[in-house]
Amino acid sequence: MNKPLNLHPDRLFPANQETRAIARRLYAQVKDLPIVSPHGHTDPAWFADNQPFSDATELLIKPDHYVFRMLYSQGISLETLGIRPVDQRDVATDNRKIWHLLAANYHLFRGTPSRMWLDHVFSSVFGFEVALSSATADHYYDRINEQLARPEFLPRNLFERFNIECIATTESPLDDLRHHRAIRASGWQGKVITAYRPDNVVDPEFEGFRDNLQRFAEISAVDVSTWAGYLDAHRARRRYFQELGATSTDHGHPSACTANLSPAECEALYQKARNGQCSAAEAETFRGQVLTEMAGMSIDDGLVMQIHPGSFRNHNEYVFQHFGRDKGADIPSQTEYVRSLKPLLDKHGTNPRLSIILFTLDETVYSRELAPLAGHYPSLKLGPSWWFHDSPEGMRRFRQQTTETAGFYNTVGFNDDTRAFLSIPARHDVARRMDCGFLAELVSDHRIDENEAEELAADLTYNLVKAAYKL
């Protein structure tokens, strides 16, 4: 017998009846506010070309490492899931069969955020009333594909249906941003902006770094043979990104290390990086120096800095070599901020024009380091629970460990940081429910009154993110 698919209206709200009632009232005030998605990885080509998504597997499995990493962890190969290796060897091409693999293993996702997001998509976007299983796999696959072919499921129409006010994609300095130009030229009113993510020309350990520098020089029309020229190329690309809507930069470094070297030291280190002669320690210092330089540029051009450190990227060497980046093998690692950020903060941290949003995958630093830093420096704000902690319990821990020291107004609302376009409303709904539940507990404890909670719910949902990202 097929199981029903039910999204309980009180999901994620506190179990205590009185507190739950407060959470319901708060949620009712914010559930329909527009979605502001200031940092993510959706493909701008979707909105530029506005073509139908091809099928359920291509949309919901293959691009989403949250989904296929769980299946991989249970011994299902990436080739079997249709993930194409870099050497282009044969992989599974029967998308219906791949969909059946997800359906047969859907129980693996019990209790995970991915399960909540997918069920929300199945119920709210596609209208399913029975749960996904082996018995319903064909029903799901056929109905999703049928709906994807309809005009109302074109990317721009879904953007408007989801009540998205603004969405930011993330591109490298080597991207010509042609899709963003096409969106602007089309006359469509949906707001899709870019963000400047320079990792591939900042990290000497990034594959192809030396070739990337050559392309960087070409696309910026700046000679990058010197440290000064290299910095000028960044300034040129940042200006170009701003012309196409960018309000932020993003930096995915292994650590939060920053540096403040002399010009001569910077030149010498840059030449080592440019010639592929950096040691691991020198590569770390180079990345740290560039972060400090990026802060100075943000003071000049107004772009908000996002620092996303602490991921040991591509931990699975086999997967990295055979399938490339972003295949679910990035692992959180211990991250230190207080000493690491001091060189940058010593140079720029008191400048009122600087705005830095700090993220972490190391929850042990919330109360010890991040909240005290953001609770002091006007230039620092705390980014929301990110990646592995973009979850109900991660969101709860974030609020519990940061609020007493940093308050709510040194945080920046929520961002979904996703490639999975259809999951965006689900992710924002989870954040709204969890924040309303947390606020309801403060009201129940008589630490704030309900009127304050109502204002906070709107700020955490909508107002803080717009202010933090200058939207």
C-alpha positions as semicolon CSV with decimal commas, in nm:
position;residue;x (nm);y (nm);z (nm)
1;M;0,000;0,000;0,000
2;N;0,133;0,342;-0,096
3;K;0,208;0,576;0,193
4;P;0,057;0,924;0,186
5;L;0,282;1,226;0,146
6;N;0,183;1,470;0,419
7;L;0,361;1,792;0,511
8;H;0,241;1,852;0,865
9;P;0,146;2,219;0,915
10;D;0,326;2,225;1,253
11;R;0,647;2,062;1,132
12;L;0,958;2,191;1,310
13;F;0,757;2,394;1,561
14;P;0,816;2,343;1,937
15;A;0,643;2,045;2,100
16;N;0,511;2,252;2,391
17;Q;0,154;2,346;2,300
18;E;0,169;2,707;2,424
19;T;0,503;2,776;2,260
20;R;0,389;2,609;1,939
21;A;0,089;2,842;1,925
22;I;0,322;3,144;1,943
23;A;0,541;2,996;1,667
24;R;0,234;2,948;1,449
25;R;0,136;3,314;1,490
26;L;0,486;3,435;1,411
27;Y;0,518;3,208;1,110
28;A;0,186;3,329;0,972
29;Q;0,336;3,679;0,958
30;V;0,643;3,580;0,752
31;K;0,566;3,264;0,556
32;D;0,461;3,454;0,244
33;L;0,731;3,721;0,246
34;P;0,941;3,731;-0,074
35;I;1,248;3,510;-0,097
36;V;1,580;3,693;-0,107
37;S;1,853;3,447;-0,208
38;P;2,179;3,644;-0,185
39;H;2,423;3,357;-0,227
40;G;2,379;3,040;-0,430
41;H;2,492;2,836;-0,726
42;T;2,195;2,806;-0,959
43;D;2,286;2,819;-1,327
44;P;2,219;3,164;-1,478
45;A;2,170;2,994;-1,816
46;W;1,837;2,863;-1,683
47;F;1,703;3,215;-1,655
48;A;1,879;3,348;-1,964
49;D;1,757;3,076;-2,201
50;N;1,431;2,994;-2,016
51;Q;1,415;2,647;-2,165
52;P;1,225;2,355;-2,008
53;F;1,415;2,138;-1,763
54;S;1,473;1,807;-1,938
55;D;1,358;1,549;-1,686
56;A;1,333;1,452;-1,320
57;T;1,675;1,286;-1,299
58;E;1,863;1,568;-1,470
59;L;1,694;1,824;-1,246
60;L;1,672;1,657;-0,906
61;I;1,954;1,400;-0,885
62;K;2,252;1,471;-1,108
63;P;2,317;1,837;-1,011
64;D;2,253;1,787;-0,638
65;H;2,548;1,650;-0,441
66;Y;2,331;1,641;-0,127
67;V;2,134;1,367;-0,301
68;F;2,400;1,162;-0,475
69;R;2,654;1,175;-0,190
70;M;2,411;0,983;0,033
71;L;2,359;0,720;-0,236
72;Y;2,735;0,703;-0,297
73;S;2,791;0,652;0,077
74;Q;2,585;0,334;0,051
75;G;2,795;0,190;-0,229
76;I;2,604;0,313;-0,534
77;S;2,865;0,432;-0,782
78;L;2,852;0,779;-0,934
79;E;2,866;0,620;-1,281
80;T;2,549;0,427;-1,198
81;L;2,385;0,758;-1,106
82;G;2,478;0,909;-1,442
83;I;2,750;1,139;-1,306
84;R;2,991;1,175;-1,597
85;P;3,365;1,123;-1,529
86;V;3,619;1,370;-1,660
87;D;3,754;1,107;-1,901
88;Q;3,405;1,078;-2,055
89;R;3,392;0,700;-2,013
90;D;3,058;0,529;-2,028
91;V;2,804;0,599;-1,755
92;A;2,441;0,507;-1,699
93;T;2,216;0,694;-1,940
94;D;1,875;0,547;-1,858
95;N;1,734;0,830;-1,645
96;R;1,424;0,633;-1,553
97;K;1,644;0,356;-1,412
98;I;1,847;0,615;-1,218
99;W;1,524;0,759;-1,078
100;H;1,426;0,408;-0,963
101;L;1,757;0,390;-0,775
102;L;1,663;0,704;-0,581
103;A;1,313;0,572;-0,514
104;A;1,436;0,231;-0,394
105;N;1,683;0,400;-0,159
106;Y;1,469;0,692;-0,046
107;H;1,462;0,548;0,306
108;L;1,831;0,644;0,338
109;F;1,727;1,008;0,365
110;R;1,502;0,966;0,669
111;G;1,570;1,239;0,925
112;T;1,791;1,443;0,688
113;P;1,730;1,794;0,553
114;S;1,742;1,650;0,201
115;R;1,434;1,441;0,280
116;M;1,246;1,751;0,400
117;W;1,348;1,952;0,097
118;L;1,260;1,679;-0,151
119;D;0,923;1,607;0,010
120;H;0,846;1,979;0,002
121;V;0,932;1,987;-0,369
122;F;0,725;1,677;-0,441
123;S;0,423;1,806;-0,251
124;S;0,428;2,182;-0,304
125;V;0,581;2,210;-0,651
126;F;0,452;1,894;-0,822
127;G;0,141;1,819;-0,615
128;F;0,211;1,459;-0,515
129;E;-0,007;1,306;-0,245
130;V;0,172;0,970;-0,217
131;A;0,527;0,921;-0,095
132;L;0,816;0,830;-0,324
133;S;0,893;0,457;-0,321
134;S;0,977;0,180;-0,564
135;A;0,606;0,130;-0,620
136;T;0,547;0,497;-0,708
137;A;0,874;0,563;-0,893
138;D;0,723;0,550;-1,242
139;H;0,426;0,760;-1,133
140;Y;0,667;1,024;-1,001
141;Y;0,899;1,014;-1,299
142;D;0,623;1,042;-1,558
143;R;0,427;1,309;-1,375
144;I;0,731;1,526;-1,305
145;N;0,845;1,503;-1,667
146;E;0,495;1,583;-1,791
147;Q;0,479;1,892;-1,572
148;L;0,829;2,008;-1,662
149;A;0,716;2,033;-2,023
150;R;0,443;2,285;-1,933
151;P;0,497;2,660;-1,966
152;E;0,433;2,720;-1,596
153;F;0,742;2,511;-1,516
154;L;0,981;2,718;-1,724
155;P;1,259;2,861;-1,503
156;R;1,135;3,219;-1,514
157;N;0,779;3,117;-1,432
158;L;0,899;2,908;-1,137
159;F;1,111;3,202;-1,022
160;E;0,796;3,415;-1,010
161;R;0,583;3,136;-0,861
162;F;0,835;3,092;-0,580
163;N;0,806;3,466;-0,504
164;I;1,179;3,519;-0,545
165;E;1,263;3,887;-0,524
166;C;1,633;3,843;-0,598
167;I;1,871;3,554;-0,653
168;A;2,250;3,571;-0,672
169;T;2,453;3,319;-0,866
170;T;2,829;3,275;-0,819
171;E;3,084;3,310;-1,098
172;S;3,462;3,319;-1,123
173;P;3,659;3,613;-1,266
174;L;3,716;3,399;-1,577
175;D;3,344;3,391;-1,656
176;D;3,232;3,637;-1,925
177;L;2,887;3,659;-1,760
178;R;2,715;3,619;-2,097
179;H;2,406;3,469;-1,934
180;H;2,368;3,766;-1,701
181;R;2,399;3,999;-1,999
182;A;2,133;3,798;-2,182
183;I;1,896;3,819;-1,886
184;R;1,932;4,196;-1,881
185;A;1,886;4,225;-2,256
186;S;1,571;4,009;-2,250
187;G;1,361;4,266;-2,066
188;W;1,246;4,008;-1,809
189;Q;1,200;4,174;-1,471
190;G;1,334;3,888;-1,256
191;K;1,636;4,001;-1,058
192;V;1,927;3,760;-1,111
193;I;2,266;3,898;-1,011
194;T;2,616;3,757;-0,991
195;A;2,877;3,738;-0,713
196;Y;3,254;3,754;-0,753
197;R;3,421;3,423;-0,654
198;P;3,794;3,448;-0,737
199;D;3,921;3,122;-0,584
200;N;4,059;2,986;-0,911
201;V;4,293;3,285;-0,951
202;V;4,366;3,326;-0,578
203;D;4,459;2,975;-0,469
204;P;4,801;2,859;-0,597
205;E;4,691;2,501;-0,520
206;F;4,384;2,528;-0,744
207;E;4,422;2,301;-1,045
208;G;4,531;2,494;-1,352
209;F;4,624;2,804;-1,148
210;R;4,900;2,920;-1,385
211;D;4,676;2,881;-1,691
212;N;4,400;3,057;-1,500
213;L;4,629;3,357;-1,447
214;Q;4,693;3,375;-1,820
215;R;4,319;3,372;-1,891
216;F;4,272;3,627;-1,611
217;A;4,510;3,863;-1,791
218;E;4,329;3,815;-2,121
219;I;3,975;3,863;-1,993
220;S;4,067;4,165;-1,779
221;A;4,299;4,318;-2,043
222;V;4,554;4,377;-1,766
223;D;4,915;4,258;-1,748
224;V;4,932;4,027;-1,442
225;S;5,309;3,967;-1,452
226;T;5,349;4,181;-1,138
227;W;5,170;4,191;-0,804
228;A;5,037;4,540;-0,879
229;G;4,906;4,426;-1,217
230;Y;4,746;4,119;-1,059
231;L;4,557;4,340;-0,814
232;D;4,452;4,576;-1,094
233;A;4,308;4,279;-1,284
234;H;4,091;4,198;-0,981
235;R;3,973;4,558;-0,967
236;A;3,882;4,547;-1,334
237;R;3,685;4,225;-1,304
238;R;3,510;4,343;-0,987
239;R;3,392;4,654;-1,175
240;Y;3,259;4,435;-1,454
241;F;3,075;4,214;-1,209
242;Q;2,922;4,520;-1,043
243;E;2,796;4,639;-1,380
244;L;2,595;4,315;-1,394
245;G;2,447;4,349;-1,048
246;A;2,708;4,204;-0,811
247;T;2,687;4,334;-0,456
248;S;2,917;4,076;-0,297
249;T;3,233;3,872;-0,328
250;D;3,277;3,517;-0,202
251;H;3,591;3,343;-0,083
252;G;3,600;2,967;-0,026
253;H;3,942;2,934;0,135
254;P;4,062;2,630;0,331
255;S;4,107;2,847;0,640
256;A;4,035;3,200;0,765
257;C;4,405;3,291;0,743
258;T;4,481;3,652;0,651
259;A;4,813;3,831;0,613
260;N;4,953;4,183;0,592
261;L;5,286;4,165;0,413
262;S;5,499;4,447;0,278
263;P;5,476;4,528;-0,095
264;A;5,816;4,367;-0,155
265;E;5,713;4,052;0,028
266;C;5,387;4,041;-0,171
267;E;5,576;4,072;-0,500
268;A;5,817;3,793;-0,412
269;L;5,540;3,563;-0,295
270;Y;5,329;3,637;-0,603
271;Q;5,616;3,546;-0,834
272;K;5,652;3,215;-0,653
273;A;5,279;3,148;-0,689
274;R;5,281;3,255;-1,054
275;N;5,568;3,020;-1,132
276;G;5,425;2,723;-0,944
277;Q;5,693;2,730;-0,676
278;C;5,486;2,787;-0,360
279;S;5,509;2,551;-0,067
280;A;5,184;2,463;0,108
281;A;5,259;2,720;0,379
282;E;5,337;2,988;0,121
283;A;5,016;2,911;-0,067
284;E;4,825;2,961;0,257
285;T;4,997;3,295;0,316
286;F;4,927;3,403;-0,041
287;R;4,556;3,327;-0,004
288;G;4,558;3,515;0,325
289;Q;4,723;3,820;0,173
290;V;4,471;3,828;-0,109
291;L;4,187;3,823;0,145
292;T;4,333;4,134;0,304
293;E;4,365;4,295;-0,039
294;M;4,005;4,205;-0,118
295;A;3,894;4,379;0,203
296;G;4,073;4,694;0,089
297;M;3,904;4,672;-0,251
298;S;3,565;4,627;-0,082
299;I;3,623;4,951;0,108
300;D;3,681;5,121;-0,227
301;D;3,403;4,965;-0,437
302;G;3,143;4,871;-0,172
303;L;3,119;4,498;-0,245
304;V;3,030;4,292;0,063
305;M;3,285;4,019;0,145
306;Q;3,171;3,667;0,222
307;I;3,433;3,436;0,372
308;H;3,344;3,065;0,358
309;P;3,642;2,883;0,513
310;G;3,687;2,545;0,675
311;S;3,602;2,292;0,406
312;F;3,853;2,024;0,317
313;R;3,750;2,023;-0,045
314;N;3,766;1,715;-0,267
315;H;3,869;1,491;0,023
316;N;3,806;1,177;-0,183
317;E;4,105;1,173;-0,417
318;Y;3,955;0,908;-0,644
319;V;3,634;1,105;-0,694
320;F;3,828;1,428;-0,749
321;Q;4,059;1,271;-1,009
322;H;3,783;1,089;-1,194
323;F;3,483;1,323;-1,156
324;G;3,621;1,664;-1,064
325;R;3,508;1,920;-0,810
326;D;3,178;1,949;-0,621
327;K;3,091;1,582;-0,612
328;G;2,993;1,555;-0,247
329;A;3,340;1,486;-0,107
330;D;3,398;1,815;0,074
331;I;3,436;1,763;0,450
332;P;3,417;2,020;0,735
333;S;3,740;2,083;0,922
334;Q;3,847;2,262;1,238
335;T;3,876;2,636;1,176
336;E;4,027;2,919;1,382
337;Y;3,920;3,282;1,336
338;V;4,045;3,506;1,620
339;R;4,415;3,498;1,530
340;S;4,362;3,421;1,164
341;L;4,157;3,733;1,093
342;K;4,368;3,970;1,303
343;P;4,604;4,088;1,024
344;L;4,306;4,185;0,806
345;L;4,118;4,342;1,097
346;D;4,425;4,532;1,214
347;K;4,452;4,692;0,871
348;H;4,085;4,736;0,775
349;G;3,857;4,617;1,054
350;T;3,761;4,960;1,190
351;N;3,679;5,112;0,851
352;P;3,306;5,194;0,846
353;R;3,284;5,118;0,474
354;L;3,391;4,753;0,517
355;S;3,132;4,477;0,552
356;I;3,241;4,113;0,597
357;I;3,008;3,818;0,646
358;L;3,174;3,523;0,821
359;F;3,061;3,163;0,777
360;T;3,182;2,844;0,939
361;L;3,154;2,468;0,915
362;D;3,307;2,437;1,262
363;E;3,023;2,486;1,510
364;T;3,262;2,481;1,806
365;V;3,367;2,838;1,725
366;Y;3,021;2,997;1,728
367;S;3,017;3,103;2,092
368;R;3,395;3,108;2,152
369;E;3,512;3,309;1,850
370;L;3,257;3,419;1,591
371;A;2,988;3,566;1,813
372;P;3,239;3,768;2,020
373;L;3,410;3,895;1,703
374;A;3,083;3,999;1,540
375;G;2,965;4,139;1,871
376;H;3,256;4,382;1,868
377;Y;3,376;4,471;1,516
378;P;3,128;4,685;1,318
379;S;3,271;4,541;0,997
380;L;3,176;4,181;1,084
381;K;2,845;3,998;1,058
382;L;2,768;3,628;1,102
383;G;2,646;3,428;0,806
384;P;2,378;3,166;0,872
385;S;2,422;2,794;0,929
386;W;2,588;2,676;0,612
387;W;2,607;2,358;0,409
388;F;2,618;2,060;0,646
389;H;2,449;2,275;0,912
390;D;2,176;2,411;0,685
391;S;1,939;2,195;0,886
392;P;1,687;2,232;1,168
393;E;1,932;2,133;1,439
394;G;2,213;2,335;1,280
395;M;1,992;2,643;1,274
396;R;1,888;2,587;1,634
397;R;2,249;2,551;1,748
398;F;2,347;2,865;1,557
399;R;2,084;3,077;1,735
400;Q;2,153;2,922;2,074
401;Q;2,528;2,977;2,055
402;T;2,543;3,323;1,897
403;T;2,241;3,525;2,011
404;E;2,345;3,605;2,367
405;T;2,682;3,749;2,255
406;A;2,622;3,884;1,904
407;G;2,246;3,943;1,919
408;F;2,020;3,901;1,618
409;Y;2,128;4,217;1,441
410;N;2,486;4,106;1,385
411;T;2,352;3,822;1,171
412;V;2,233;3,843;0,811
413;G;1,920;3,633;0,778
414;F;1,928;3,317;0,569
415;N;2,083;3,212;0,240
416;D;2,027;2,879;0,069
417;D;2,368;2,834;-0,103
418;T;2,222;2,575;-0,342
419;R;2,240;2,447;-0,697
420;A;1,900;2,279;-0,652
421;F;1,664;2,549;-0,779
422;L;1,339;2,376;-0,684
423;S;1,454;2,331;-0,323
424;I;1,492;2,705;-0,261
425;P;1,138;2,760;-0,124
426;A;1,175;2,450;0,095
427;R;1,504;2,568;0,242
428;H;1,373;2,915;0,317
429;D;1,060;2,767;0,470
430;V;1,270;2,554;0,707
431;A;1,468;2,862;0,814
432;R;1,150;3,062;0,874
433;R;0,995;2,785;1,080
434;M;1,307;2,734;1,291
435;D;1,352;3,106;1,358
436;C;0,987;3,141;1,454
437;G;1,022;2,843;1,688
438;F;1,331;2,992;1,850
439;L;1,163;3,329;1,894
440;A;0,854;3,159;2,038
441;E;1,071;2,999;2,306
442;L;1,214;3,339;2,399
443;V;0,859;3,474;2,428
444;S;0,755;3,176;2,642
445;D;1,055;3,238;2,868
446;H;0,951;3,607;2,894
447;R;1,284;3,720;2,754
448;I;1,117;3,918;2,474
449;D;0,753;4,002;2,418
450;E;0,552;3,882;2,121
451;N;0,551;4,221;1,951
452;E;0,931;4,217;1,950
453;A;0,925;3,860;1,821
454;E;0,704;3,967;1,531
455;E;0,951;4,239;1,434
456;L;1,241;3,999;1,469
457;A;1,071;3,733;1,257
458;A;1,034;3,982;0,971
459;D;1,392;4,102;1,014
460;L;1,540;3,751;1,018
461;T;1,332;3,651;0,716
462;Y;1,362;3,955;0,494
463;N;1,502;4,282;0,625
464;L;1,847;4,177;0,750
465;V;1,945;3,997;0,432
466;K;1,850;4,292;0,215
467;A;2,051;4,531;0,430
468;A;2,355;4,304;0,466
469;Y;2,388;4,236;0,094
470;K;2,291;4,590;-0,013
471;L;1,987;4,468;-0,202
